[in-house]
Amino acid sequence: MNRELVEKTEAFLKETFDASPYLQAHPADKAYRLQHTYRVANIAKGIAE
């Protein structure tokens, strides 16, 4: 796995979430969506393997 690519993607995701007016107003949703993204990525990794 390309760790650098994963780190860049994670940074992009966090920056995008930080800039979202909806997620700024709903911080609990921000945390949930971030964790959801990690869960989906791990499922996709498992399928790919």
C-alpha contacts under 8 A as a table, 3 or more apart, distances in Angstrom:
res1	aa1	res2	aa2	distance
2	N	5	L	5.44
2	N	6	V	6.46
3	R	6	V	5.03
3	R	7	E	6.15
4	E	7	E	5.12
4	E	8	K	6.20
5	L	8	K	5.10
5	L	9	T	6.09
6	V	9	T	5.12
6	V	10	E	6.08
7	E	10	E	5.06
7	E	11	A	6.12
8	K	11	A	5.11
8	K	12	F	6.15
9	T	12	F	5.08
9	T	13	L	6.16
10	E	13	L	5.08
10	E	14	K	6.22
11	A	14	K	5.18
11	A	15	E	6.10
12	F	15	E	5.14
12	F	16	T	6.05
13	L	16	T	5.09
13	L	17	F	6.14
14	K	17	F	5.07
14	K	18	D	6.00
14	K	34	L	7.89
15	E	18	D	4.99
15	E	19	A	6.21
16	T	19	A	5.21
16	T	20	S	6.34
17	F	20	S	5.18
17	F	23	L	6.43
17	F	30	K	6.79
18	D	23	L	7.15
18	D	24	Q	6.70
19	A	23	L	7.98
19	A	24	Q	7.46
20	S	23	L	5.28
20	S	24	Q	6.11
21	P	24	Q	5.04
21	P	25	A	6.32
22	Y	25	A	5.27
22	Y	26	H	6.22
23	L	26	H	4.77
23	L	27	P	5.69
23	L	29	D	6.38
23	L	30	K	5.31
24	Q	27	P	5.87
24	Q	30	K	7.74
26	H	29	D	5.45
26	H	30	K	6.63
27	P	30	K	4.92
27	P	31	A	6.51
28	A	31	A	5.31
28	A	32	Y	6.29
29	D	32	Y	4.99
29	D	33	R	5.98
30	K	33	R	5.23
30	K	34	L	6.21
31	A	34	L	5.23
31	A	35	Q	6.29
32	Y	35	Q	5.23
32	Y	36	H	6.00
33	R	36	H	4.88
33	R	37	T	6.09
34	L	37	T	5.13
34	L	38	Y	6.50
35	Q	38	Y	5.10
35	Q	39	R	6.26
36	H	39	R	5.04
36	H	40	V	6.17
37	T	40	V	5.18
37	T	41	A	6.10
38	Y	41	A	5.06
38	Y	42	N	6.16
39	R	42	N	5.19
39	R	43	I	6.27
40	V	43	I	5.10
40	V	44	A	6.14
41	A	44	A	5.06
41	A	45	K	6.12
42	N	45	K	5.00
42	N	46	G	6.24
43	I	46	G	5.09
43	I	47	I	6.28
44	A	47	I	5.06
44	A	48	A	6.11
45	K	48	A	5.06
45	K	49	E	6.16
46	G	49	E	5.18
